[in-house]
């Protein structure tokens, strides 16, 4: 039996996708120790994990990407947030390693300080990418703007110009990270995307066709596909949901505040007279601020796995968690991206044929109504995408790859 330490960034989107992998490791006889956001400790303890909170200074640095006015501005704010958290992570992960010395460590790849400390320690380790990797390869556009892939000459020129101009914008934030790495005896990195692929093993919790086919994928990256988990696993269907007789549309927004309430109210107005029952989860927003039509059940939180069993479509912001969970259930998605990586997620949904995309600038009741209808018509494509995502292996593939970190090398003749 080996001991694995899992270290996650704040936010359920960083922890929930990893839980099936951690459960699978434990099922295989390994000990699993978790460091996560304080609010998630009761859940982790209920699941039987040895879990403690990450340093409060890390949680105290909020996600302010929603205040950006442009996609590039949002990405710069994300980089600044990870930099601010990094120095606190170094001491925090060192304490965790001292308290329960691990045989291997799984680090959220947004935890740049923790990654540096673990890399310097010499302990076998892996990085977990629960969001799309910011890969820079010649077979896809530069990451972040949700650009349409194309190999035409104009598109290649566009990609080259953007790649050359965008990297320096984000790399301006690297000096404090590289200073930290030097203090730990590590080499500096050249570009911000390099920080996401430092470990010998990088588990990417997605797969084709939601991720683009890559001919230049780093050897360390293993696409294991998403895992389907939420806190309601195994719970019975609530009575109010069981009473719904019409097709269901699920509407949801980000669990991390990004001022996306406009999506909820627009969806309520758009679907009020449509032949659907609508389930809305408001997450970071107060449900009482919205006008509720007669065909709507609205709460702050409803386990999505229960609703997806009978959903015809999902209207969402394009968070990686809800998008992949929907597709795993064969439910098409209507994505209205607000920021962070959501432009990229929306683009991949379109390219995979698994739903529709509506820019915030065109978010009106009429526009959203048409986009939802179009998404519902892509049910069969969504089912095919979901089947391919499941075929990547999920937690079984991830746990096997983590075990191989500790397996002795097999010598061949």
Secondary structure as the mmCIF struct_conf table of DSSP 4:
data_model
#
loop_
_struct_conf.conf_type_id
_struct_conf.id
_struct_conf.beg_label_comp_id
_struct_conf.beg_label_asym_id
_struct_conf.beg_label_seq_id
_struct_conf.end_label_comp_id
_struct_conf.end_label_asym_id
_struct_conf.end_label_seq_id
STRN STRN1 UNK A 3 UNK A 7
BEND BEND1 UNK A 10 UNK A 11
HELX_RH_AL_P HELX_RH_AL_P1 UNK A 12 UNK A 27
TURN_TY1_P TURN_TY1_P1 UNK A 28 UNK A 29
STRN STRN2 UNK A 31 UNK A 36
HELX_RH_3T_P HELX_RH_3T_P1 UNK A 38 UNK A 40
HELX_RH_AL_P HELX_RH_AL_P2 UNK A 41 UNK A 46
TURN_TY1_P TURN_TY1_P2 UNK A 47 UNK A 48
STRN STRN3 UNK A 50 UNK A 53
HELX_LH_PP_P HELX_LH_PP_P1 UNK A 54 UNK A 55
HELX_RH_AL_P HELX_RH_AL_P3 UNK A 56 UNK A 59
TURN_TY1_P TURN_TY1_P3 UNK A 60 UNK A 60
BEND BEND2 UNK A 61 UNK A 61
HELX_RH_3T_P HELX_RH_3T_P2 UNK A 65 UNK A 67
BEND BEND3 UNK A 69 UNK A 70
HELX_RH_AL_P HELX_RH_AL_P4 UNK A 71 UNK A 99
BEND BEND4 UNK A 100 UNK A 100
BEND BEND5 UNK A 103 UNK A 103
STRN STRN4 UNK A 104 UNK A 108
TURN_TY1_P TURN_TY1_P4 UNK A 109 UNK A 110
HELX_RH_AL_P HELX_RH_AL_P5 UNK A 112 UNK A 121
TURN_TY1_P TURN_TY1_P5 UNK A 122 UNK A 122
STRN STRN5 UNK A 124 UNK A 129
BEND BEND6 UNK A 130 UNK A 131
TURN_TY1_P TURN_TY1_P6 UNK A 138 UNK A 139
BEND BEND7 UNK A 140 UNK A 140
HELX_LH_PP_P HELX_LH_PP_P2 UNK A 141 UNK A 142
TURN_TY1_P TURN_TY1_P7 UNK A 143 UNK A 144
BEND BEND8 UNK A 145 UNK A 145
HELX_LH_PP_P HELX_LH_PP_P3 UNK A 147 UNK A 149
BEND BEND9 UNK A 152 UNK A 152
HELX_RH_AL_P HELX_RH_AL_P6 UNK A 153 UNK A 171
TURN_TY1_P TURN_TY1_P8 UNK A 172 UNK A 173
HELX_RH_AL_P HELX_RH_AL_P7 UNK A 174 UNK A 183
TURN_TY1_P TURN_TY1_P9 UNK A 184 UNK A 185
HELX_LH_PP_P HELX_LH_PP_P4 UNK A 187 UNK A 189
BEND BEND10 UNK A 190 UNK A 191
HELX_RH_3T_P HELX_RH_3T_P3 UNK A 192 UNK A 196
BEND BEND11 UNK A 197 UNK A 197
BEND BEND12 UNK A 199 UNK A 200
STRN STRN6 UNK A 201 UNK A 204
BEND BEND13 UNK A 205 UNK A 205
TURN_TY1_P TURN_TY1_P10 UNK A 208 UNK A 210
BEND BEND14 UNK A 211 UNK A 211
HELX_LH_PP_P HELX_LH_PP_P5 UNK A 212 UNK A 213
BEND BEND15 UNK A 215 UNK A 216
TURN_TY1_P TURN_TY1_P11 UNK A 219 UNK A 220
STRN STRN7 UNK A 221 UNK A 223
TURN_TY1_P TURN_TY1_P12 UNK A 231 UNK A 234
HELX_LH_PP_P HELX_LH_PP_P6 UNK A 235 UNK A 238
HELX_RH_AL_P HELX_RH_AL_P8 UNK A 239 UNK A 242
TURN_TY1_P TURN_TY1_P13 UNK A 243 UNK A 243
BEND BEND16 UNK A 246 UNK A 246
STRN STRN8 UNK A 247 UNK A 252
BEND BEND17 UNK A 255 UNK A 256
BEND BEND18 UNK A 259 UNK A 259
HELX_RH_AL_P HELX_RH_AL_P9 UNK A 261 UNK A 271
TURN_TY1_P TURN_TY1_P14 UNK A 272 UNK A 273
BEND BEND19 UNK A 274 UNK A 275
STRN STRN9 UNK A 276 UNK A 281
TURN_TY1_P TURN_TY1_P15 UNK A 283 UNK A 284
BEND BEND20 UNK A 285 UNK A 285
HELX_RH_3T_P HELX_RH_3T_P4 UNK A 287 UNK A 289
BEND BEND21 UNK A 290 UNK A 290
TURN_TY1_P TURN_TY1_P16 UNK A 294 UNK A 295
STRN STRN10 UNK A 296 UNK A 299
BEND BEND22 UNK A 300 UNK A 300
HELX_RH_AL_P HELX_RH_AL_P10 UNK A 304 UNK A 308
TURN_TY1_P TURN_TY1_P17 UNK A 309 UNK A 310
STRN STRN11 UNK A 311 UNK A 316
HELX_RH_AL_P HELX_RH_AL_P11 UNK A 320 UNK A 328
TURN_TY1_P TURN_TY1_P18 UNK A 329 UNK A 330
STRN STRN12 UNK A 332 UNK A 335
BEND BEND23 UNK A 339 UNK A 339
TURN_TY1_P TURN_TY1_P19 UNK A 340 UNK A 341
HELX_RH_AL_P HELX_RH_AL_P12 UNK A 342 UNK A 352
TURN_TY1_P TURN_TY1_P20 UNK A 353 UNK A 353
BEND BEND24 UNK A 354 UNK A 354
STRN STRN13 UNK A 355 UNK A 357
HELX_RH_3T_P HELX_RH_3T_P5 UNK A 360 UNK A 362
HELX_RH_AL_P HELX_RH_AL_P13 UNK A 365 UNK A 376
TURN_TY1_P TURN_TY1_P21 UNK A 377 UNK A 378
HELX_RH_AL_P HELX_RH_AL_P14 UNK A 379 UNK A 391
TURN_TY1_P TURN_TY1_P22 UNK A 392 UNK A 392
HELX_RH_AL_P HELX_RH_AL_P15 UNK A 394 UNK A 406
BEND BEND25 UNK A 407 UNK A 407
HELX_LH_PP_P HELX_LH_PP_P7 UNK A 408 UNK A 411
#
